[in-house]
Amino acid sequence: MRIAFDGTALRPRRTGVGYYTEHLLHHLAREASHDEVVVLSNRDVETTSPLPPTVRVAVSGRQMPRMVWMQLGAPAALHALDADVAHFTNGMVPIASPVPTVVTIHDMSLRMYPRYHPLRRVLLNSPLVDLAAKRADAIVTVSESAKHDIVRLYALNPDRVHVVHEAAAPSFHRVTDPAELDRVRRRYGLADRTVLYVGTIEPRKNLPKLVEAFASRRRAGELPHQLVCVGPYGWLSRGLADVIRRSKVADAIRFTGYVPFEDLPALYSLAEIFVY
């Protein structure tokens, strides 16, 4: 079988969906060792660890935005590849795909909570996700809750939607090496006791409420920890500074910005509390 795999999320400084795509690709290559796996993308792909030699990468010869490539470049690439099936990992598929498609839809927040997304994303991405849900031959999602939302909002046959739970990457294990823990602690200016958040800094992550809750416990003397927020700044993240300033515990809140993947296991290992 020749499997086409969407590599458009394999970009530098990737976050959740990018890492999901990368690890899924590595596992697919291992499980489908007797099949041919070809990564398709509108630009060069980047991965934390090298892809297996059995995985081929086919990059479009013309640079074009992801959404344009998805509807124009991807169908042509799939036709030329003569793939048996294609898996797209971030909520969109080519509407005119010449081969059967599988799409991963991670959640329905674009439809259910549009106010927590940039207007451009709502106007451009949401209709394409709607079409993907209706056109894809199979849908993968990450929880029973997300499946319920997808089936309800699109009136789909539940048998088309498959729940495949996400799991930690193999590199995520408790770090016990004192030198590595000290390196990461010093690099990011961490206190001895930390509360950890990991994710993009944006409205739908509800960080103002986290800051307010942390500040309340900190001022009451119930939480001597430092709040550490790990992740790149997204849209409308500037307003968070006002919340932190009003909290009166700004000295106990640390934003690291984007963190490379190799530092994440130590950050998790150092934390006493993880919030999501």
DRENRO-144300 format. One line per field, with one value per residue (C-alpha): residue number from 1; residue in one letter; chain; z, x, y. Coordinates in steps of 0.001 Angstrom, whole numbers, plus 500000, padded with zeros to 6 digits. Example, Ala and Ser with C-alpha at 12.3 -4.5 7.8 and 13.67 -1.06 7.14 Angstrom:
2
gudren <- (1,2) .
kenu <- (A,S) .
lodo <- (A,A) .
Z <- (507800,507140) .
X <- (512300,513670) .
Y <- (495500,498940) .
//
This chain:
276
gudren <- (1,2,3,4,5,6,7,8,9,10,11,12,13,14,15,16,17,18,19,20,21,22,23,24,25,26,27,28,29,30,31,32,33,34,35,36,37,38,39,40,41,42,43,44,45,46,47,48,49,50,51,52,53,54,55,56,57,58,59,60,61,62,63,64,65,66,67,68,69,70,71,72,73,74,75,76,77,78,79,80,81,82,83,84,85,86,87,88,89,90,91,92,93,94,95,96,97,98,99,100,101,102,103,104,105,106,107,108,109,110,111,112,113,114,115,116,117,118,119,120,121,122,123,124,125,126,127,128,129,130,131,132,133,134,135,136,137,138,139,140,141,142,143,144,145,146,147,148,149,150,151,152,153,154,155,156,157,158,159,160,161,162,163,164,165,166,167,168,169,170,171,172,173,174,175,176,177,178,179,180,181,182,183,184,185,186,187,188,189,190,191,192,193,194,195,196,197,198,199,200,201,202,203,204,205,206,207,208,209,210,211,212,213,214,215,216,217,218,219,220,221,222,223,224,225,226,227,228,229,230,231,232,233,234,235,236,237,238,239,240,241,242,243,244,245,246,247,248,249,250,251,252,253,254,255,256,257,258,259,260,261,262,263,264,265,266,267,268,269,270,271,272,273,274,275,276) .
kenu <- (M,R,I,A,F,D,G,T,A,L,R,P,R,R,T,G,V,G,Y,Y,T,E,H,L,L,H,H,L,A,R,E,A,S,H,D,E,V,V,V,L,S,N,R,D,V,E,T,T,S,P,L,P,P,T,V,R,V,A,V,S,G,R,Q,M,P,R,M,V,W,M,Q,L,G,A,P,A,A,L,H,A,L,D,A,D,V,A,H,F,T,N,G,M,V,P,I,A,S,P,V,P,T,V,V,T,I,H,D,M,S,L,R,M,Y,P,R,Y,H,P,L,R,R,V,L,L,N,S,P,L,V,D,L,A,A,K,R,A,D,A,I,V,T,V,S,E,S,A,K,H,D,I,V,R,L,Y,A,L,N,P,D,R,V,H,V,V,H,E,A,A,A,P,S,F,H,R,V,T,D,P,A,E,L,D,R,V,R,R,R,Y,G,L,A,D,R,T,V,L,Y,V,G,T,I,E,P,R,K,N,L,P,K,L,V,E,A,F,A,S,R,R,R,A,G,E,L,P,H,Q,L,V,C,V,G,P,Y,G,W,L,S,R,G,L,A,D,V,I,R,R,S,K,V,A,D,A,I,R,F,T,G,Y,V,P,F,E,D,L,P,A,L,Y,S,L,A,E,I,F,V,Y) .
lodo <- (A,A,A,A,A,A,A,A,A,A,A,A,A,A,A,A,A,A,A,A,A,A,A,A,A,A,A,A,A,A,A,A,A,A,A,A,A,A,A,A,A,A,A,A,A,A,A,A,A,A,A,A,A,A,A,A,A,A,A,A,A,A,A,A,A,A,A,A,A,A,A,A,A,A,A,A,A,A,A,A,A,A,A,A,A,A,A,A,A,A,A,A,A,A,A,A,A,A,A,A,A,A,A,A,A,A,A,A,A,A,A,A,A,A,A,A,A,A,A,A,A,A,A,A,A,A,A,A,A,A,A,A,A,A,A,A,A,A,A,A,A,A,A,A,A,A,A,A,A,A,A,A,A,A,A,A,A,A,A,A,A,A,A,A,A,A,A,A,A,A,A,A,A,A,A,A,A,A,A,A,A,A,A,A,A,A,A,A,A,A,A,A,A,A,A,A,A,A,A,A,A,A,A,A,A,A,A,A,A,A,A,A,A,A,A,A,A,A,A,A,A,A,A,A,A,A,A,A,A,A,A,A,A,A,A,A,A,A,A,A,A,A,A,A,A,A,A,A,A,A,A,A,A,A,A,A,A,A,A,A,A,A,A,A,A,A,A,A,A,A,A,A,A,A,A,A) .
Z <- (500000,499228,502045,501540,504755,505333,506398,506377,510198,510322,510562,512764,516229,515983,518880,519615,516172,514754,517402,517024,513292,513792,516312,514400,511296,513122,514512,511170,509497,512093,512029,508231,507539,504497,503013,501284,503243,501397,503170,501098,501946,500523,502001,503470,506552,509838,512496,515884,515026,511511,509601,508852,505491,504309,504459,501351,501384,498364,498595,496161,493585,493964,497237,498136,501357,503093,502379,498692,498404,500141,497445,494380,494995,497114,494635,491864,494136,495176,491558,490504,493481,492762,496518,497948,500879,502342,505973,506740,510345,510915,510095,506331,503234,499497,498499,495094,496411,493853,496638,499863,502733,506510,508471,512090,513673,517103,518488,517460,519114,515823,515572,519267,520546,517577,519847,521128,517654,515353,512928,509948,511220,511773,508302,506347,508292,509661,506270,505208,508384,507751,504254,505489,508030,505316,502547,504326,504194,507846,510716,513557,516761,520154,522673,523060,523886,520592,518715,520309,519194,515628,515232,516722,514811,511416,511859,510888,511200,514382,512610,510441,513477,515219,518618,518803,522103,522155,524263,525449,523088,523982,525130,527907,531053,534488,534319,537352,536189,538571,535978,533363,535864,537027,533441,532622,535930,535361,531672,532399,535791,537692,541418,543539,543440,540282,538822,535099,532108,528568,525465,523197,525031,523578,524769,524405,526934,529682,531172,532863,535065,535824,536824,539004,540741,541281,542595,545042,546559,546513,548313,550890,551652,550473,547394,547696,544144,540994,538059,534908,531543,528664,525059,522249,522300,520130,519248,521885,524403,525352,527546,529885,531088,532686,534526,535841,536928,538864,540493,542747,542428,539125,540631,541062,537445,534734,530963,529107,525509,523043,524456,522321,522562,524236,527324,527947,529836,532419,532789,533492,535894,537850,538279,541395,539772,536113,534920,531606) .
X <- (500000,501180,500227,500372,500867,500276,503535,502406,502493,506150,507501,510131,508905,505934,503617,500845,499571,503090,504372,501283,502005,505683,505189,502283,504480,507299,504902,503170,506510,507290,503880,503536,507046,505883,504028,505337,504893,505295,505136,503546,504012,503927,507377,510402,509578,511466,511459,513143,514589,515436,512711,513287,514980,511837,509854,510013,509346,507783,507735,505806,508004,506032,505802,502185,500203,499038,495339,495993,498317,495761,493148,495413,498790,497790,495284,497887,500537,498199,497314,500976,501852,498993,498472,496044,495037,496009,495996,495698,496474,495110,491439,491547,491559,491666,488031,488841,491101,491597,492169,490364,491191,491477,491446,492306,490010,491406,488415,485417,486405,486234,482537,481660,483811,484648,485204,488381,489937,491212,488531,490702,490918,487170,486365,488946,489580,486144,484440,487313,487055,483306,483960,486653,484263,481685,484044,486688,486200,487178,487727,490186,489741,491390,488582,485035,484003,485415,483735,480404,480803,481758,478891,476382,477450,477737,475014,477494,477277,479291,481001,482904,484538,487300,488732,492495,493770,496971,499917,503188,506142,508721,511161,508796,509992,510971,514327,516474,519885,520739,522934,520149,517580,519922,520678,516997,516230,518974,518164,514573,515030,512852,512196,512552,508793,506777,503286,503601,501445,502498,500770,500376,499571,496151,492576,491129,493628,491939,495218,493735,491654,494755,496706,493855,493481,497240,497462,494602,496294,499705,498504,496739,500024,498660,500865,504552,505233,506245,503783,505710,503959,505775,504837,504923,502815,499719,497046,495592,498241,499161,496099,497452,500095,497367,495978,499436,500094,496823,497537,500211,502277,504003,507366,506130,504984,507440,506827,509548,508371,508848,510860,512638,511247,514340,513865,510232,510816,512966,510430,507676,509938,510740,507078,505097,501770,500710,497714,495901) .
Y <- (500000,503512,505905,509671,511625,515341,516990,520633,520820,519730,523255,524936,526003,523672,523072,520551,519569,519637,517244,515048,514852,514067,511269,509781,509683,507898,505299,504851,504190,501539,499860,499999,498759,496782,499753,502855,506096,509392,512755,515524,519188,522698,523413,521667,519610,519581,516865,516588,513190,511988,510213,506535,505918,504136,507403,509553,513309,515037,518833,521010,522688,525910,527798,528483,528994,525839,526333,527041,524045,521822,522483,522873,521280,518293,516783,516968,515423,512616,511902,511821,509615,507204,506831,504297,506518,509902,511017,514730,515617,519122,519346,519887,517674,518405,518667,517168,514405,511619,509067,508060,510412,510243,513509,514202,516773,517553,519440,521513,524774,526682,525874,525889,528771,531029,534046,532388,532248,535016,536203,535225,531635,531465,532837,530816,527623,526847,526259,523998,521940,521665,520342,517959,516456,515829,514664,512573,508829,508526,510950,510477,512440,512334,511794,510546,514112,515409,512540,513420,517047,516075,513611,516065,519169,517458,514818,512090,508355,507629,504730,507248,508867,506927,507845,507349,508682,510690,509595,511039,510710,508039,510731,511786,510082,511310,513070,512244,513461,516350,518060,518081,519308,522051,523080,523500,525202,527775,528254,529268,530898,528426,528419,525291,524600,525222,525007,524269,525206,524204,525565,528564,531802,532643,533356,529859,528505,530588,531802,534899,532584,530502,533614,534846,531473,531170,534741,534160,531123,532776,535915,533745,531999,528647,528243,529159,527986,529843,529703,528795,529243,527536,528284,530836,533962,533732,536248,538601,537565,541142,541618,538975,541431,543578,540563,539703,543279,543430,540069,541594,538401,539167,538267,534683,534239,533247,533108,531228,531709,528871,525965,523335,519836,518396,520627,519662,516360,518141,520965,518439,516549,519718,520695,519751,520677,520593,522634,522311) .
//
